[in-house]
Amino acid sequence: MSGNKIDLDQVLESINPDFQSTSQTDLLADQKKWALPVILRRQAAERPDAPAMQFEREPSLSYAELVDKIETIAANLHAQGIRHGDRVALIMENSAEMVFAWFAINFLGAVEVPVNLALRGQFLVHVLENSGAKMVIVDDTLIDPLIDIATEAQSIESVVVNGESLSNIPWRHFSWHDLEEAVTPALLEEIRKIDVVCQDPAAIMYTSGTTGPAKGVLMSHGHMYFFAWLTGDMLRLMARDVFLVVLPLFHGNSQIMQIYATLINGGKFVLYRRFTTNEWIEQAIECGATVSSLLGVMAQFIFDRQPSKRDRQMKITRMVTVPLPAAIAHEFEARFGTICVEAYGMTETSLPILRRLEDPLRPGSCGRLNADWFEVAIVDPETDRILPANEVGEILVRPKYPWTMLMEYFCMPERTVKAWRNLWFHTGDSGRYDEDGYYYFVDRLQDRIRRRGENISSYELEAAATEYDHVLEAAAVAVSAREGEDDIKICLVTKDGDLDRMAFLEHCKKRMPYFAVPRYFCVFDALPKTPNGKVLKRELRGDNGKSFWDREADGIYIRRGA
């Protein structure tokens, strides 16, 4: 290390020096086989005894054992009426059974619908009815919200319960153990003949709805494979790698960018039930992880722990961190001896912008254009006219090859057409790029703030706020002011539930442009969020019953040069 920066060349030398990326020509020549059943059966044939997966401290399963398990479960699902194209919803915590269910559904050519575990009432009804889920596989500890909406979930024909509680279920139902029962050779042979190819639907992943009902992103097998392959290529994954997975499996990140990416490359993933700040480093050491992925504030939480010699006893050399707070970026890499990969992407698009391992860290940037596979434009959100470098606009994406982005928003043709207007996919995010071709995420378009003639990024404002020692989370929102301008309200979660107003204000004045310093300050026990963990800013903009401090009411004004 040099100062507080990682020695990039030294770390790169330790990361799979024999890694060879698959050429684009070779990858596209094999495109019909971009499908999960094809990949897993190929690995089981080529490396039958190699470890594929492990759940917490349970014994590992080899690739051959994994495929045998999946085919048995798939055969039993088939016996219960699941066919090619049917949708099967999964309401399950991280577990080996969740992984088996996902894979078995795809082996039948059916479509998995992973459900956020926080969904209740009409939120849950919407996902089940919009997807037309024919079957639900659910943990017995999570079944009550499903039973509560039984009269409204009209598409469900049967329920599989993972656990012992099978009472009071108003649908035809059976136990997970029934799916593990031995099947006849004839039925197994029938399952193995099911042809699944890249253009077949594989999953419906629901994005959280901040302005309307959640949209179901219909992903083809090709899209999921490509997303996973691209992640593995970015991280130089190989068979010797062990991926530590702690994010919930109802998210595409953990399914595609972690588990699937590992299996494509013949490695092993180790799945834990959930992320815990105090256990993450010990888990990484225990399982021998070489790669992991963190989202949101997770990297900050880990960094805020007291430094320890255990920090460098991990073997993790690569980590996907979205976002990596700019204020700690270099220090985080140096402390843990890992290269942190940032990228810009979403379920719909995979990764059109990314940082390659060999690229120097540029704090705040999500990387450069992945020009082999995508086109990206920054445009005026009102006119779709392309903007030059350093101007902020909406991020648009389109693929260069088929089956590498979403098929549609499931059963939402109007939303699909709107997103694809002018033959570009509109992400709803704003960003910019600099003269060196590095891209920067700025904000969600709907979260833009305009004050004193300046467009203000709530994302950057929130990042500055969380640099303050006592602030855990921050959300900045616009509050209507005079003459079409906005005032700024900052909503905070602090370590002790309190805030030294003047000390925090001084921090803001040092870290923010004068016009971006908030006028209103409000402390919350917890910020309101969607089931996918996105802050519900619409609930913060109005009068939500929380008291707040108006600095201008106390005669405190921030002026240029103050």
RASULMO-V171959 format. One record per residue. N is the residue number from 1. PHI is phi in whole degrees, 0 to 359 (NA if undefined). PSI is psi in radians with two decimals (NA if undefined). Layout:
BEGIN
N:PHI:PSI ; N:PHI:PSI
END
This chain:
BEGIN
1:NA:2.62 ; 2:241:1.94 ; 3:63:-2.23 ; 4:255:0.45 ; 5:245:2.57 ; 6:286:2.60 ; 7:278:1.67 ; 8:301:-0.78 ; 9:297:-0.69 ; 10:295:-0.75 ; 11:292:-0.71 ; 12:301:-0.64 ; 13:297:-0.43 ; 14:269:-0.10 ; 15:259:1.73 ; 16:39:1.14 ; 17:300:-0.33 ; 18:266:0.21 ; 19:295:2.37 ; 20:229:2.14 ; 21:287:2.46 ; 22:291:2.30 ; 23:293:2.67 ; 24:300:-0.69 ; 25:299:-0.82 ; 26:293:-0.68 ; 27:296:-0.79 ; 28:290:-0.53 ; 29:295:-0.41 ; 30:256:0.32 ; 31:297:-0.59 ; 32:302:-0.46 ; 33:266:0.22 ; 34:284:1.30 ; 35:210:2.43 ; 36:303:-0.79 ; 37:300:-0.66 ; 38:296:-0.79 ; 39:296:-0.84 ; 40:293:-0.68 ; 41:293:-0.62 ; 42:296:-0.78 ; 43:295:-0.68 ; 44:296:-0.56 ; 45:283:-0.67 ; 46:274:-0.52 ; 47:220:1.05 ; 48:302:-0.61 ; 49:265:-0.07 ; 50:289:2.49 ; 51:291:2.35 ; 52:251:-0.75 ; 53:208:2.74 ; 54:210:2.41 ; 55:254:2.00 ; 56:48:-2.13 ; 57:261:0.21 ; 58:288:2.82 ; 59:299:2.60 ; 60:288:2.70 ; 61:250:2.37 ; 62:282:2.97 ; 63:298:-0.71 ; 64:294:-0.75 ; 65:296:-0.68 ; 66:297:-0.83 ; 67:294:-0.70 ; 68:301:-0.78 ; 69:298:-0.79 ; 70:296:-0.78 ; 71:296:-0.63 ; 72:295:-0.80 ; 73:295:-0.72 ; 74:299:-0.72 ; 75:297:-0.70 ; 76:290:-0.61 ; 77:296:-0.71 ; 78:299:-0.71 ; 79:295:-0.41 ; 80:267:0.14 ; 81:103:0.09 ; 82:279:2.24 ; 83:232:3.02 ; 84:309:2.20 ; 85:90:-0.25 ; 86:294:2.59 ; 87:259:2.32 ; 88:235:2.09 ; 89:273:2.49 ; 90:242:2.03 ; 91:244:1.45 ; 92:216:2.49 ; 93:286:2.91 ; 94:305:2.18 ; 95:193:2.86 ; 96:298:-0.65 ; 97:297:-0.65 ; 98:298:-0.76 ; 99:295:-0.81 ; 100:300:-0.74 ; 101:298:-0.85 ; 102:305:-0.89 ; 103:295:-0.76 ; 104:297:-0.70 ; 105:302:-0.81 ; 106:291:-0.53 ; 107:296:-0.43 ; 108:272:-0.06 ; 109:77:0.20 ; 110:274:3.04 ; 111:244:2.15 ; 112:277:2.51 ; 113:233:1.52 ; 114:289:2.31 ; 115:249:2.28 ; 116:301:2.27 ; 117:289:-0.23 ; 118:275:-0.14 ; 119:292:2.41 ; 120:219:2.84 ; 121:53:-2.32 ; 122:294:-0.45 ; 123:297:-0.74 ; 124:287:-0.71 ; 125:303:-0.80 ; 126:302:-0.82 ; 127:296:-0.78 ; 128:291:-0.72 ; 129:283:-0.70 ; 130:297:-0.70 ; 131:282:-0.35 ; 132:66:0.68 ; 133:301:2.16 ; 134:277:-0.57 ; 135:225:2.62 ; 136:237:2.28 ; 137:254:2.14 ; 138:221:2.46 ; 139:292:2.49 ; 140:297:-0.46 ; 141:286:-0.18 ; 142:243:0.20 ; 143:278:-0.40 ; 144:302:-0.80 ; 145:300:-0.54 ; 146:290:-0.78 ; 147:298:-0.61 ; 148:298:-0.43 ; 149:249:0.36 ; 150:305:-0.69 ; 151:287:-0.30 ; 152:259:-0.35 ; 153:271:1.43 ; 154:283:-0.40 ; 155:281:-0.37 ; 156:291:2.25 ; 157:253:-0.54 ; 158:208:2.80 ; 159:226:2.34 ; 160:254:2.23 ; 161:253:2.14 ; 162:269:1.69 ; 163:145:-2.93 ; 164:260:-0.34 ; 165:275:1.91 ; 166:239:0.30 ; 167:267:2.70 ; 168:61:0.56 ; 169:261:2.06 ; 170:277:0.22 ; 171:240:2.88 ; 172:301:2.27 ; 173:214:2.78 ; 174:205:3.03 ; 175:268:2.69 ; 176:304:-0.62 ; 177:301:-0.53 ; 178:295:-0.51 ; 179:285:-0.30 ; 180:263:0.01 ; 181:293:2.53 ; 182:299:2.54 ; 183:238:2.91 ; 184:286:2.63 ; 185:304:-0.60 ; 186:295:-0.71 ; 187:291:-0.69 ; 188:299:-0.72 ; 189:296:-0.65 ; 190:296:-0.71 ; 191:296:-0.72 ; 192:291:-0.31 ; 193:274:-0.16 ; 194:293:2.17 ; 195:266:2.09 ; 196:241:2.18 ; 197:235:3.05 ; 198:298:-0.56 ; 199:275:-0.05 ; 200:288:2.47 ; 201:297:2.42 ; 202:244:-0.64 ; 203:205:2.69 ; 204:241:1.92 ; 205:258:2.17 ; 206:268:2.19 ; 207:272:2.58 ; 208:291:2.41 ; 209:266:1.89 ; 210:270:-0.40 ; 211:237:-0.05 ; 212:190:-3.02 ; 213:301:2.58 ; 214:302:2.43 ; 215:264:2.37 ; 216:267:1.96 ; 217:278:1.94 ; 218:278:2.02 ; 219:251:2.27 ; 220:282:2.88 ; 221:300:-0.65 ; 222:298:-0.76 ; 223:299:-0.84 ; 224:295:-0.72 ; 225:297:-0.84 ; 226:299:-0.77 ; 227:303:-0.80 ; 228:292:-0.76 ; 229:299:-0.77 ; 230:299:-0.71 ; 231:297:-0.80 ; 232:297:-0.66 ; 233:294:-0.73 ; 234:298:-0.66 ; 235:265:-0.03 ; 236:56:0.83 ; 237:288:2.47 ; 238:220:3.12 ; 239:296:-0.40 ; 240:279:-0.09 ; 241:278:2.61 ; 242:236:2.10 ; 243:259:2.09 ; 244:277:2.08 ; 245:246:2.03 ; 246:234:-0.14 ; 247:281:2.69 ; 248:295:2.47 ; 249:286:-0.14 ; 250:281:-0.04 ; 251:263:2.49 ; 252:297:-0.54 ; 253:304:-0.87 ; 254:287:-0.67 ; 255:292:-0.90 ; 256:270:-0.92 ; 257:282:-0.24 ; 258:244:-1.16 ; 259:292:-0.95 ; 260:296:-0.73 ; 261:300:-0.67 ; 262:295:-0.81 ; 263:291:-0.61 ; 264:304:-0.61 ; 265:262:0.17 ; 266:77:0.25 ; 267:272:-2.89 ; 268:234:2.41 ; 269:248:2.56 ; 270:241:2.06 ; 271:258:2.30 ; 272:247:2.76 ; 273:296:-0.64 ; 274:197:2.92 ; 275:275:2.30 ; 276:227:2.13 ; 277:307:-0.80 ; 278:287:-0.24 ; 279:250:-0.22 ; 280:299:-0.82 ; 281:295:-0.73 ; 282:295:-0.65 ; 283:297:-0.74 ; 284:298:-0.73 ; 285:291:-0.78 ; 286:301:-0.76 ; 287:267:-0.03 ; 288:71:0.55 ; 289:298:2.47 ; 290:249:-0.24 ; 291:216:2.60 ; 292:204:3.14 ; 293:216:2.38 ; 294:231:2.55 ; 295:235:2.68 ; 296:58:-2.25 ; 297:275:0.05 ; 298:300:-0.76 ; 299:298:-0.72 ; 300:296:-0.74 ; 301:300:-0.76 ; 302:293:-0.71 ; 303:295:-0.59 ; 304:287:-0.21 ; 305:293:2.66 ; 306:301:2.21 ; 307:304:2.54 ; 308:213:2.73 ; 309:298:-0.35 ; 310:293:-0.40 ; 311:304:-0.64 ; 312:259:0.13 ; 313:270:-0.16 ; 314:291:2.70 ; 315:260:0.09 ; 316:292:2.10 ; 317:249:-0.22 ; 318:223:2.44 ; 319:213:2.24 ; 320:277:2.10 ; 321:231:1.86 ; 322:234:1.85 ; 323:269:2.86 ; 324:261:1.97 ; 325:306:2.23 ; 326:302:-0.59 ; 327:294:-0.42 ; 328:243:0.09 ; 329:304:-1.01 ; 330:296:-0.74 ; 331:294:-0.63 ; 332:297:-0.86 ; 333:300:-0.77 ; 334:293:-0.70 ; 335:294:-0.71 ; 336:259:-0.05 ; 337:65:0.64 ; 338:228:2.63 ; 339:269:2.16 ; 340:264:2.09 ; 341:261:2.10 ; 342:256:2.69 ; 343:206:2.85 ; 344:244:2.22 ; 345:188:3.10 ; 346:205:2.95 ; 347:307:-0.70 ; 348:293:-0.54 ; 349:245:-0.21 ; 350:61:-2.26 ; 351:235:1.44 ; 352:285:-0.32 ; 353:228:2.31 ; 354:201:2.83 ; 355:259:2.14 ; 356:283:2.70 ; 357:302:-0.63 ; 358:282:-0.17 ; 359:283:2.33 ; 360:300:2.55 ; 361:295:2.27 ; 362:237:1.65 ; 363:307:2.32 ; 364:95:-0.36 ; 365:269:2.54 ; 366:262:0.15 ; 367:116:-2.80 ; 368:239:2.87 ; 369:300:2.33 ; 370:274:1.33 ; 371:290:-0.32 ; 372:294:-0.47 ; 373:238:-0.32 ; 374:222:2.77 ; 375:248:2.49 ; 376:227:2.44 ; 377:227:2.55 ; 378:253:2.10 ; 379:230:2.80 ; 380:295:2.12 ; 381:294:-0.28 ; 382:272:-0.57 ; 383:242:-0.23 ; 384:65:0.31 ; 385:281:2.37 ; 386:290:2.39 ; 387:256:2.69 ; 388:280:3.13 ; 389:303:2.54 ; 390:73:0.04 ; 391:262:2.40 ; 392:274:2.29 ; 393:205:-3.02 ; 394:282:2.48 ; 395:275:2.10 ; 396:248:2.57 ; 397:223:2.52 ; 398:212:2.59 ; 399:275:2.73 ; 400:267:-0.27 ; 401:224:2.65 ; 402:289:2.77 ; 403:64:0.50 ; 404:244:0.02 ; 405:222:-3.12 ; 406:303:2.65 ; 407:280:-0.77 ; 408:184:2.95 ; 409:276:2.04 ; 410:300:2.17 ; 411:56:0.50 ; 412:227:1.19 ; 413:298:-0.62 ; 414:295:-0.72 ; 415:292:-0.60 ; 416:295:-0.84 ; 417:296:-0.73 ; 418:298:-0.73 ; 419:293:-0.54 ; 420:260:0.34 ; 421:298:2.57 ; 422:58:0.48 ; 423:64:0.42 ; 424:233:2.53 ; 425:276:2.15 ; 426:268:2.03 ; 427:281:-0.38 ; 428:79:0.08 ; 429:253:2.60 ; 430:253:2.59 ; 431:197:-3.09 ; 432:208:2.94 ; 433:226:2.70 ; 434:257:-3.09 ; 435:295:-0.37 ; 436:271:0.02 ; 437:85:0.22 ; 438:272:2.39 ; 439:258:2.63 ; 440:226:2.14 ; 441:288:2.33 ; 442:253:-0.88 ; 443:186:2.92 ; 444:286:2.39 ; 445:305:-0.72 ; 446:289:-0.18 ; 447:258:0.16 ; 448:296:2.54 ; 449:238:2.36 ; 450:239:2.15 ; 451:215:2.30 ; 452:52:0.71 ; 453:77:0.07 ; 454:248:2.41 ; 455:276:2.24 ; 456:244:2.31 ; 457:276:2.05 ; 458:295:-0.55 ; 459:299:-0.83 ; 460:290:-0.62 ; 461:296:-0.75 ; 462:295:-0.67 ; 463:297:-0.71 ; 464:295:-0.68 ; 465:296:-0.69 ; 466:283:-0.09 ; 467:288:-0.32 ; 468:290:2.33 ; 469:305:-0.65 ; 470:267:0.00 ; 471:262:2.20 ; 472:268:-0.77 ; 473:220:2.67 ; 474:215:2.51 ; 475:223:2.18 ; 476:254:2.33 ; 477:225:2.74 ; 478:274:2.43 ; 479:239:2.20 ; 480:303:2.33 ; 481:237:-2.86 ; 482:284:2.67 ; 483:56:0.71 ; 484:74:0.08 ; 485:272:2.95 ; 486:243:2.52 ; 487:263:2.87 ; 488:244:2.31 ; 489:244:2.24 ; 490:251:2.18 ; 491:251:2.20 ; 492:236:2.56 ; 493:247:2.13 ; 494:250:2.91 ; 495:294:-0.61 ; 496:242:0.18 ; 497:77:0.13 ; 498:232:2.98 ; 499:210:2.23 ; 500:279:1.71 ; 501:304:-0.87 ; 502:291:-0.65 ; 503:294:-0.73 ; 504:292:-0.67 ; 505:299:-0.74 ; 506:298:-0.68 ; 507:300:-0.80 ; 508:298:-0.72 ; 509:297:-0.55 ; 510:278:-0.46 ; 511:256:-0.22 ; 512:233:2.67 ; 513:301:2.64 ; 514:304:-0.63 ; 515:283:-0.19 ; 516:259:-0.08 ; 517:293:2.18 ; 518:300:2.64 ; 519:268:-0.69 ; 520:251:2.44 ; 521:231:2.27 ; 522:219:2.34 ; 523:253:2.28 ; 524:243:2.66 ; 525:290:-0.67 ; 526:204:2.48 ; 527:281:2.46 ; 528:293:2.39 ; 529:222:2.75 ; 530:287:2.92 ; 531:302:-0.41 ; 532:270:0.13 ; 533:89:0.12 ; 534:275:2.42 ; 535:293:2.30 ; 536:276:1.50 ; 537:291:-0.44 ; 538:297:-0.48 ; 539:280:-0.22 ; 540:264:-0.34 ; 541:288:-0.68 ; 542:269:-2.83 ; 543:278:1.80 ; 544:257:0.32 ; 545:82:-0.01 ; 546:267:2.38 ; 547:287:2.62 ; 548:217:2.83 ; 549:258:2.20 ; 550:257:1.84 ; 551:296:-0.57 ; 552:291:-0.51 ; 553:295:-0.41 ; 554:264:0.22 ; 555:79:0.36 ; 556:256:1.96 ; 557:241:2.49 ; 558:252:2.13 ; 559:238:2.86 ; 560:306:2.30 ; 561:82:0.00 ; 562:288:NA
END
